[in-house]
Amino acid sequence: MPVICIILSAALVGALIWLYLLYRDIRQLRDNLLNIAQSDTNSKLTTDTFNKDVVGLTTSINIMLERNRRDLFEKAGAEAALKRAVTNISHDLRTPLTSALGYLQMLTAPGLDEETKVRYLETVRGRLEALSVLMNNLFEFARVMEGDITLDFRPCNICNILRDALSDNYMELENKGFAVDADIPDTPVMCICDKDALRRVLQNLFKNAVVHGRERLCVRLDCDVIEIANKADGLADMDTGKMFERFYTSDAARTSGNTGLGLAIARELITRMEGSVSAYVDGDYLVMRLALPRAP
């Protein structure tokens, strides 16, 4: 009987010591967590305990802390991007509108000859057309980002789609004096995509070349990869990794009242078709590279 009492007493003492150490470890974790929360640092919780449950709890809390910090960082980045977007949209919409209003006001000046009036009205028309393009781009971008566009995936001959998109912009390219070099195979290249969405993507890439390029445009299709290269100025200052972001503001990639939404729309549509689009600089050429999944 005395032996049993001794054993029970020793077990009770051991349990009390274990509970005390566990309480000490939890209290230490609590204090450290409060310090991290109050100091807003990137520190992690540490513990010198040998209790595997406390170690597991510490690891789980650190994972949550890291996830929370990452979410806060992404939120701050999104808020900064939204502020830039609002500023850019305001500027892009206000510029042609202010100009058009200015010319309309000048039309009311007495003594204007008919030639000047016609010139002013033509300028107003151009500014309002630019404003209409901006509004249409904003509307289309909103639809794409909200998923308000249904894509019809099926095998398509992208050679024909590429030719059609190039022909859509050929007149503009010719008017700007572009020499066009197209290497598109006669043999069909079949990829899984939405025909209309791909044509829209290609039109946006060609439009970017028309607006910001000069002298020469090279179009090449190799297997399932399309490359559109155009000469352009200011390539040394261009961040090609950001070209497809919303409202990218590099002078070389966004001028003449262009919001830059065309490239953002192109990337979103290509991503939804499980393809990819990117850009890189090759000498004095800006190269857009587009890849699509091949049809089986």
C-alpha positions in Angstrom: 0.0 0.0 0.0 2.7 2.5 0.9 4.4 1.7 -2.4 1.3 2.5 -4.3 0.9 5.8 -2.5 4.5 6.7 -3.3 3.9 5.9 -7.0 0.7 7.8 -7.1 2.3 10.8 -5.4 5.2 10.7 -7.8 2.8 10.6 -10.8 0.8 13.5 -9.4 3.9 15.5 -8.9 5.0 14.7 -12.4 1.6 15.7 -13.8 1.7 19.0 -11.9 5.2 19.7 -13.2 4.1 18.9 -16.7 1.0 21.2 -16.4 3.2 24.0 -15.0 5.7 23.7 -17.8 2.8 23.6 -20.3 1.2 26.7 -18.7 4.6 28.5 -18.8 5.1 27.7 -22.5 1.6 28.8 -23.5 2.0 32.0 -21.5 5.3 32.7 -23.2 3.7 32.1 -26.6 0.9 34.6 -25.6 3.4 37.3 -24.5 5.5 36.8 -27.7 2.4 37.0 -29.9 1.3 40.2 -28.2 4.7 41.7 -28.7 4.7 40.8 -32.4 1.2 42.2 -32.8 2.0 45.5 -31.0 5.4 46.1 -32.7 4.1 45.1 -36.3 7.4 43.3 -37.1 8.1 40.3 -39.3 9.3 38.3 -36.3 8.2 34.7 -35.8 7.2 32.9 -32.7 9.9 30.8 -31.0 9.7 28.3 -28.2 12.3 26.3 -26.3 9.9 23.6 -25.2 10.1 20.0 -25.9 6.4 19.5 -25.9 5.4 18.5 -29.4 1.9 19.9 -29.2 3.3 23.4 -28.2 5.8 23.1 -31.0 3.0 22.3 -33.4 0.9 25.2 -32.1 3.9 27.5 -32.6 4.4 26.3 -36.2 0.7 26.8 -37.0 0.6 30.3 -35.6 3.7 31.2 -37.6 2.0 29.9 -40.8 -1.0 32.1 -40.0 1.2 35.1 -39.3 3.0 34.7 -42.6 -0.2 34.3 -44.5 -1.7 37.4 -42.8 1.4 39.4 -43.6 1.3 38.3 -47.3 -2.4 39.2 -47.5 -1.7 42.6 -46.0 1.1 43.2 -48.5 -1.1 42.2 -51.4 -3.9 44.4 -50.1 -1.5 47.4 -49.9 -0.3 46.7 -53.4 -3.9 46.4 -54.7 -4.9 49.7 -53.0 -1.9 51.5 -54.5 -2.7 50.0 -57.9 -6.3 51.2 -57.6 -5.2 54.7 -56.7 -2.9 54.8 -59.7 -5.7 53.4 -61.9 -8.2 56.0 -60.8 -5.6 58.8 -61.4 -4.8 57.4 -64.9 -8.5 57.0 -65.8 -9.2 60.5 -64.6 -6.4 61.9 -66.7 -7.2 59.8 -69.8 -10.8 60.8 -69.8 -10.3 64.4 -68.8 -7.6 65.2 -71.4 -9.7 64.7 -74.6 -12.9 66.0 -73.0 -11.1 69.2 -71.8 -9.6 69.7 -75.2 -12.9 69.2 -77.0 -14.6 71.7 -74.7 -11.8 74.2 -75.3 -12.3 74.0 -79.1 -16.1 74.3 -78.7 -15.6 77.4 -76.7 -13.3 78.8 -79.4 -16.0 78.2 -82.0 -18.1 80.8 -80.3 -15.5 83.5 -80.8 -16.7 86.2 -83.2 -15.1 86.6 -86.6 -14.0 83.0 -87.2 -13.7 82.1 -90.9 -15.3 78.9 -92.2 -12.0 77.1 -92.7 -11.0 77.7 -89.1 -14.4 76.5 -87.9 -14.1 73.3 -90.0 -10.7 72.7 -88.5 -11.9 73.2 -85.0 -14.9 70.9 -85.5 -12.6 68.2 -86.9 -10.4 68.5 -83.8 -13.5 68.2 -81.6 -14.6 65.1 -83.5 -11.2 63.5 -83.1 -11.1 64.2 -79.3 -14.6 62.8 -78.9 -13.7 59.7 -80.9 -10.6 59.2 -78.6 -12.9 59.5 -75.6 -15.3 56.9 -77.1 -12.4 54.5 -77.6 -11.3 54.9 -74.0 -14.8 54.3 -72.7 -15.2 51.2 -74.9 -11.9 49.9 -73.6 -13.0 50.4 -70.0 -16.3 48.7 -70.6 -14.7 45.7 -72.3 -12.0 45.5 -69.6 -14.7 45.4 -66.9 -16.6 42.7 -68.8 -13.5 40.5 -69.2 -12.4 40.9 -65.6 -15.9 40.1 -64.3 -16.0 37.0 -66.5 -19.0 38.4 -68.4 -17.7 36.9 -71.7 -18.4 33.2 -72.5 -15.6 31.6 -74.5 -16.3 28.8 -77.0 -13.3 26.5 -77.0 -12.7 24.4 -80.1 -9.9 23.4 -82.5 -9.1 26.4 -84.7 -6.6 27.1 -87.5 -4.7 30.0 -86.0 -3.0 30.7 -89.3 -6.3 32.0 -90.7 -7.1 33.9 -87.5 -3.7 35.5 -87.6 -4.1 36.5 -91.3 -7.6 38.0 -90.6 -6.3 40.0 -87.6 -3.4 41.3 -89.6 -5.7 42.3 -92.5 -8.0 44.2 -90.0 -5.1 46.5 -89.2 -3.3 46.5 -92.5 -4.7 49.8 -93.7 -3.5 51.6 -90.5 -0.1 50.0 -90.8 0.2 51.1 -94.4 -1.0 54.6 -93.6 1.8 54.9 -90.9 4.4 53.7 -93.4 5.0 50.3 -91.9 6.8 47.6 -93.9 5.1 44.4 -93.0 7.0 41.1 -93.0 4.6 38.1 -92.4 5.8 34.5 -92.1 2.6 32.5 -91.7 2.7 28.8 -92.9 0.1 27.6 -95.5 -0.2 24.3 -93.5 -2.9 24.6 -90.9 -1.8 25.0 -87.3 -4.6 23.8 -85.0 -4.9 25.1 -81.5 -7.7 24.9 -78.8 -9.1 28.4 -78.4 -12.0 30.7 -78.9 -11.8 32.1 -82.4 -13.3 35.5 -81.7 -11.3 36.0 -78.5 -8.0 35.1 -80.2 -8.8 37.5 -83.0 -9.5 40.2 -80.4 -6.2 39.5 -78.7 -4.2 39.7 -81.9 -6.0 42.9 -82.9 -5.0 44.5 -79.6 -1.4 43.4 -80.2 -1.4 44.9 -83.7 -3.1 48.0 -82.4 -0.3 48.4 -79.9 2.3 48.1 -82.7 0.4 50.7 -84.8 0.2 53.2 -82.0 3.7 52.8 -80.5 5.8 51.3 -83.3 7.5 52.6 -86.4 8.9 51.6 -89.8 8.7 47.8 -89.6 6.4 45.0 -88.3 7.4 41.4 -88.4 4.8 38.6 -87.8 5.9 35.0 -87.4 4.0 31.8 -86.6 6.2 28.8 -85.6 4.2 25.8 -84.4 1.9 27.1 -81.7 3.9 30.3 -81.0 3.0 33.7 -82.6 5.6 36.5 -82.4 4.7 40.1 -83.4 7.8 42.4 -83.5 7.8 46.1 -84.2 10.5 48.8 -84.1 9.8 51.2 -81.3 11.5 54.1 -79.4 12.2 54.2 -75.7 12.7 50.5 -75.3 15.6 51.0 -72.8 13.2 52.5 -70.3 10.4 49.9 -70.8 9.6 47.3 -68.2 8.3 44.4 -70.4 7.3 42.5 -67.3 4.7 45.1 -66.6 3.4 45.8 -70.1 0.3 43.6 -69.7 -0.6 45.1 -66.3 -3.6 47.5 -66.1 -2.8 51.1 -66.8 0.9 50.5 -67.4 2.3 54.1 -67.8 5.6 53.8 -69.6 5.8 56.5 -72.3 7.0 53.9 -74.8 3.9 51.7 -74.1 1.2 54.2 -73.3 0.8 57.4 -75.1 -1.8 59.3 -77.2 -4.5 58.9 -74.6 -4.1 55.1 -74.6 -5.0 53.6 -71.2 -2.9 50.5 -71.8 -6.1 48.3 -71.3 -5.7 46.6 -74.7 -2.7 44.6 -73.5 -4.4 43.8 -70.2 -7.5 42.6 -72.0 -5.2 40.5 -74.3 -3.5 38.8 -71.3 -6.8 38.1 -69.5 -8.3 36.5 -72.6 -5.2 34.4 -73.4 -5.0 33.3 -69.8 -8.6 32.1 -69.9 -7.7 30.1 -73.0 -4.9 28.5 -71.1 -2.3 30.2 -73.2 0.4 32.8 -72.4 1.5 36.2 -73.7 4.7 38.0 -72.9 7.0 40.6 -74.3 10.8 41.2 -74.6 13.1 43.6 -76.2 15.4 42.4 -79.1 17.6 45.3 -80.1 15.4 48.1 -81.3 12.4 45.7 -81.6 9.6 45.1 -79.1 8.5 41.5 -79.5 5.2 40.2 -78.3 5.1 36.4 -77.9 1.8 34.5 -77.7 1.5 30.7 -77.2 -1.7 28.6 -77.2 -2.4 24.9 -76.4 -2.2 22.7 -79.5 -5.2 20.7 -80.5 -4.8 16.9 -80.0 
